[in-house]
Amino acid sequence: MIGRFAVLLLAAVSISIPDGAEAQRHTYTKGQPLYPAYEGWEQNEDGSIDMLFGYMNQNWEQLLDVPIGADNQFSPGTADQGQPTHFLPRRNRFVFKVRIPSDFEEDDELVWTLRANGHEFKAYGSLRKDLFVDNVVIMSETGALGAGSSNPEIRANVPPAVELQGGMERSVRAGETLRLEAIVIDDGQPNRSSLVLSGGGSSDDEDDEEDAQEEDEAAAPEEEEEEDAGPTPRQLLASALRSSTATVTVSKRSGLHFTWFIYRGPEEGVEFDPPQIKPWEDTRPFANSPWARVWEAPELPEDGRWVSEVTFTQPGTYVLRGRADDGGLFSDVEVTVVVRAAVS
């Protein structure tokens, strides 16, 4: 499944996008837009429906913090629908779910508004039939499967089961070390030896360019273009994606792993030990990311118990998210940490 980024709808704003050789030289480390993305909807066994959202932080280095409020809100209804306030770099897919009311109609919309670095964008969630999502779609979109490729084993894959040890709320003083433990159980799919189901892990530039072009062409819903109105939001996003990274469609390495990252709260003054695997699509060589070409999954702990330590230097309230990821599907747990001032 290629191009489901088409479900992202942008507000009409002015963005300066470099072209040609200038685009290749542009590093996009900071100052670029943050795009909300509606990924689609899924139906649960009990008949309830969840909408799935993610985002694209166009920056490679700048981490953005956008508190719940006018710059980070849902409508209609409650502004806080469990969305992140701390935004990691680049494309982050299927980040959170929003359970919709039973009377939500196909023509209704749930709107997520984000404003950062001087740009405002909106993602429009709906129950359009072509936006239905299942596990195969998720594995395809995150790069674990190539377009149209699967097998009975991978279709039967289920997300890892993860259990957080200890309470979901913790309290420590600044400078103290907090121990985090999670037990992860998985079905062994995808096979760790098949580093990639995504098109065989091909590094063929022509395939990458073709995939990128297809996703660029579907970067936002069709809009009526006004004569001499300048670039549409769809064209702006397509140009931004094309010029800021070599590929849009990624390949993800398989292999069960567990990682912690900040979901709400500032990054400054937070240190994990050991350093955590990146949950975002860092495709750069040797990055500690399943989307990096030379990445390998870590050895599994014998008892399935993943242990990490985290230290905070600044008081405040943080939400940490732990992710168990088998390379195709993932499950998340969260812990809220209240950090008190250090004893003087």
N, C-alpha and C positions, 0 to 999 in steps of 0.2 A: 504494500500500500504506500504509494508515493504521493506527496503533495497535500496531506491532510492539514498542513499549515494554512490551507485555504480558509479554514474556519476562523481565522483571525481577521477582525475588522478594525480599521484604524480611523481615528478622527482626522479630519483634513487640517494638517498643520504644515508649516514650511520647514523642510529639512534640507540641509546642504549635503549632497552626496557627491564625492569625487568620482571622476570617470577615468577610464583607461589606465595609463601608467601611474597616474597620481593615486588612483584607488589602490593599486598594488603596493604603493609605498606607505599608504596610510595604515597606521598600526591599530587604530581603534582600541587603545588601551583605556581611555576614559572619555567622558563627555558625550557619549552616544546615547540614543534613546533606549527606553525600556518598554517592550511590547507585551501586553497580556495576550494570552492565546486560549481560545476555547478548543479543546481537543476532541470533544464528542461526548456522548452519553452512553451509559451502560445500565442494564436492568438486573437487579439482584434477584436471588432465588425467591424472596418473599414478595416480589412484584414491584418493590419500590425502585425508584430511578435516581441515579447519581449523575451529575454533570461533572466532567473532568476538565480541569484547567491547568495550564502551565504558563511559561513565559519565555521571552527571548531578551536577555540583557545583551545588547549589541557590543558591549565592552568586553575586552579580554582580561582586564585587570581590575577595573573599578567595581567594587561591591557596593550595592545601593541599599540604603535603609529608608523605607517609606512607611511611616506609622499608619495605622488604621485611622481613617478620617477622609477629608475631602480629596486627598491625593491617592488614596488606596481604599476603595469602597465598592460594595455591591449595591445594586438597586434593581428592582424594587425590593423592599424588605430590609432586613438587618444589614448594616454596612459590613460587619465582620462575619464572614462566612468561613473562617478558618484559613484564609489565605496567608502566605508568608508576608513578613515585613522586612526580611533580610533577603536580598536577591543576589544569588551567585552569578558568576559570569556566564555568558553565552546561552545556548538553548537548554532549557530544563523542561522536560515533557511530563505530562500526567502527574503534576506535583501534588494536587489536592482534589478532593471531591466535595461537591455540594449536593446534599439530599434535597430534592425538590418536592413541593407539596403535591398531593395526589390529584388536585384539581388543575395542575399546570397543563395548559393546552399546547398543541404543536405550534401554534402561531405566537405563543407567548415568548418573551425573551428575558433572560437574566443577564444583566450587564455588569461587567467588571471594569472599573475605571482606574487607570494608573497614570500618575504624573511624576516624572523624574527628569532631571537635567533640562528642564524648561520645555518638555514635550508631553502632551497628554494623548493617551490612546485608550480605546475601549475594545473589549472583546464581548461578543454577543452570543450567549448560550441559548440554544433552541433544541427542540426535539425533532429536527428534520431527520427523516429516515436514513438519508445517506451519511449521517454523522453518528450512526450506531457504532459502538466500540466493543470489541471482545479481546480476549488474550492474544489472539493471532495478530490483530491490528496493533496492539500495544507492542508486541515483540518486533513487528515489522517497522513501526515508527521509530522505535528506540535503536534500531540498527542491528538487532539480533537475527533478523531474517531479511533476505533479499526479497525484492518485489516478486510476489507469486511463488516463492519457494517455501516449502514446509514438508513435513513428513509426519506419520502417525505419532511418533514419539514426541516430537516437539509440540504437536497440536494438543497432546494430552498433558503438557507441562502445566503445573500449578505454581502459584507464588510460594516462596518459602514461608514457613510458619516461624514467627519470632515472638519470644516472650521476654519482656523486660523484667529483670530481677530487681526487687526493691520497689518502692513506691513511685508513682508518676509525678510526685512533687518532692523536691529536695531543697535543703537550705544549707548553705556553707558561708563561711567568711571569705572575703577577698584574700587571695594568697594561699588558701587551703586547697588540697587536692581532693577531688570528688571521683570516686571509683564507680564506673558504669559497667554493668554486666548484662549481656543478652544471650539467650539460648536460641539457636537457630536450627531448624529441622527442614530438610529439603528432599525432593524426590530424585535428585541426581540428574535432572534435565535442565538445560542442555548439557550434553557431555562435555566435561572439561577439556578433553583432547580435541574437540572440534572447535577450535578457536574462533571459528566463525561460520555462522550460518548465513551471514549477510553477503550473498553473492560470492561465497567462497573466500571472502576476505580479500578480494581482488583490489589491487592498487591501480588498476587501469584508469589512467586519467580521462580517457574518453568516456568510460562508464560514469565516472564521477561527474564530469561536466554535463552528461546527458541527464543524470538524476537531478543535478542542481538546476538545470534549465527547466525540467518538468515541474519542480517544486516552486521555482521562481514564478512560473506562469500561473500557478495556482496560489500565490502568496496571500490573496485576500479575495473575498467574494466579488462577483461581477458587479461593477458599478457603471452607471451611465456617465459617460464622459461629456463634459461641457466643452463646446468648441472654444479653443484657445484658452482653456482654463489652467493649463500647465499640467505637470505630472499628477496623477491620481494617487491616493494613499497606497493603492495596490502596487503601482509602479515604483513608488518610493521604497516600499519594503523590499520588493524584488531586487532593486538596485542595491539596497543596503546589504542584503544577504549575499548577493553575488560579489560585491566588492570587498567585503570584510572577512571572507574566509574562502579557502580553496574549494571546499565542498559543502553542500547543504545536507545531503543524504549521507549518513555516517555508518560505519561498521563498528559493531560492539563485540568485544571479546567475551566469551562465556567463562563461567567459573564462579562458584558461590563465594561471596564475600560480604562483609558487614562493615558499615562505616557510619560515623557520627558527623553531623554538620549543624550549623546554626540555622534555625528556621525563623526565630524572632529574637532580636537583640543584636547589638553591634559586634563586629568581628574583633575590634581592637581589644587587646588584653585577654583573649581567650586562647588557650594553648592545649592541644590534644596530644597525648602520648599513648601509643605511637602516633606519628602523623597519619591522618586519615585519607583513605582513598577518595578521590574526587567523585561526587555524584553528578557532576555536570559534564557536558560533552567537550572535554579538552582533548582535541585531536592532535596536539603537538607531540612530536617524538619524545619519548622518555617521560612524558607526564604521568603522574600516578593516577591514571584514569583508564577505565575499561575501553574508552574510545581511542586511546593512543595505540599506535600500530604495534609497539613492542611490549605492551603491558601484559603481565601474566598474573593470574589470580593467586592470592597468597595460599599457603598451606592451611588446611582446615584444622582447627583445634580438635583434639581427640574426643572431648566430651561435648562438642558443639557449643561451648561457652566462649563468647567473644568478650574480652575484657579490655577496657580502655580507661584512661585517667584524663581528667580535664581540670584545668586551673583557671580561675578568673582573677583578674587584678582590679576590676572595676565593679562596684556595687550596682545592682539592678536586677531586673527579672529577665530571664532568658528562657527560650524554648529551644531545646535541642531535639533534633530528629535523628533517629537511628534507622538505617535502611539495610535490610537483608535482601541481597540481589543475586540471582543465579545467572545473570547475564541476559536473561530473556524477560523475566518478570520479577517484581520486587514487592516487599511488604515493609511498612513503616511503623515505628513506635515513637512516642514522644515523651519527654520528661521536661517538666517546668522546674527551673532552678532559680531560687531567690538567693542572690548574693548579697550578704550584709557587709558593712564596712569592717575592715580589719581592726583587730584590737590594737589600740595605740600603746 
